[in-house]
Amino acid sequence: MTTLAITVISADRPGIIARVAGALSGLRMNLTDSSMTVLSGQLAMTLICAGETPIGAVRDALGEAAGDDLIIHVLPVGAQVVPTVPSASYLLTVHGADRLGIVSGLTTVVSEAGGNITDLTTRLAGGLYVLAAEIDLPADADVTALRDHLTVTAAALGVEAELQPLERDEL
């Protein structure tokens, strides 16, 4: 079984997802995990797929599907390591005036506490900057200290931050 990580970047327009998914389906590669979004008119996809098709054949087929308007990278995924189950998951929300260093400052605080950011989205609407991040924390994490450190760091950046427990719903 071959497991591959595929990234696709392109100016957004209808049909790109269908074109890439069709090429993979035609190779009998099962799309097992994906994330797709449009940011400022640019489509970004990350796909994990599995099947019996050799990586070279997948690269060739996706190269044809890419034409001259898609940037596609195909990488093998190593042996699957079963992730440890976090003790708890949290949602970090941040909002305030846009300024340089918000993501860097707050994600550093999370990292220093042993947190793993599993999803992060930011949006700038006018002058308002909004960040939402899903975070898995280890069993020994001091959540109170993390909240305090996030609050202090956010205030220094001129934004507000809130850390709330997150119920994990599996798809």
N, C-alpha and C positions, 0 to 999 in steps of 0.2 A: 504494500500500500504506500503510495506517495502522498505526502502532505505538503502543500505549498502555501506560501504567503505571497499575495499579489497586491501590488499597489497600482492605482490608476489615477492620473491627474489630467484634467482637460478643462477648457472653457466649457461651461455647462450648456447643454441643449438636449432636447428630447432624443431618446434612443441609445444613449451611451451605455447605460446599465444593461439594457436588452442586448446590445451588441456583445459586450463582454460576457454576460451570463450565457448567451447563446453559444459563444465559442467554447466556453467551459463545458456546457451541457453536451455539445456535439462531441467532445472528447470523453464523455462519461465521467467528468470530474464533478463530484458532489460539493456544492457550496455549503460549508458547515458553519461558518461564522462570518459576519460581515458588518461593516460600518460604512455608511455613505452619507456625505453631507455636501452642501453647497455653501461656500464662503466667498462673498464678494464676487459672485459670478463664476467661481472656479469649483468644479466638481472634484472631490477627493474621495476615493474608495480604498478601503483595505479589506481584502477578502482572504479567507482561509478555505482551501478546498482540498478534497482527498479523492483519490482514485488510483487506477492502475496505469495511467498514461505516464510515460517518462517525461521528466522535466523539459527535455529538449523539444519534444513534440508540443508541449504546452506553450513553451516560449515561441515556437514557430507559429502556432495557430493564433496566439494573442498578438504576435507581431503583425500578422496579416489583418487581424481585426482592428489593430491600432491605426492602421493607415498612417497618414502624416499629421493627425490631429490629437492623438492620445499618447501620453507617456506612460508606459507600463513596465513594471519590474516584477520579476518572478524569482522567488527565493525558496529553497527547501527549508522546511521546518524540521529541526532536530527532534530527537527523541522527546516525547511528551513527558514533561514533569508534572505530576499532579500537584497543583498548588495547595498550600496549607489553607485550611479554612480559617478565615479571620475570626477574632472574637466578636467583632462588631463592625458594622458598616455605617458610615456617616455621610451626610450631605453638607458640604461647605458652600454657603452662598455669600457672595460679596457684591456690594454695589456702592457706587459713588462716582465722583468726578474722575475722568480718564487721566491717567498719568503713567509715565514710564516706571516699570518695576513692580507692578501689582502682582502679576503671575509669578515672577521670580521670587519675590519676597514671601508670598504666602505659601507657595509650593515648597520652598526651602524649609519653612516651619513644619509643614506636614512631614516632609522627608526626615528631618531631624528627630521627629517623634516616632519614626519607624513606620509611618503611614505609606500605603501604596495607593496612588491615584489611579483608579480604574476607568474613569471617564471624566473629561473636562471640556466644558464649553464656555466660550466667552462671546459677548456681543457688545458692540458699541452703538448706541442709539443717541444721536445728537452728542451731548457731552456726558451722558450717563454710561458708565461701564458696568457690566454685569458679568459675574463669573459664577458657574455652578460646577462643583466637582464632587464625584462619588469617591469616597476614601475607605479603604479597608485598613483597620488598625489591629495590631497584634494584641494578644491577650494581656500582655503586661503594660500596655500603653496607659499613661496617666492622662485621661481625657480632660480632667479639670485643668491641668497644667497646659495642655494643648490649647484648650479654649482661651485661657488667659494669654498665652503667647500669641495666638492668632489675633486677639482683640488689640493687644499692644502694637503688633506689627501693622495691622490694618489702620489703626489710628495714625501711626507714623506716615502711612501712605495716603492718608486723607479719605479712606473708605471705611465702610462698616462690614464686619464679617460675622457670620453666625454658623455654628456647627451643631447639627441636629442628628439624632439617630435615624438611620434609614432602614426601612423594612425591605429586604431583598425578595423581589418576586422573580422567580425563574420563569423563563418563557416556555 
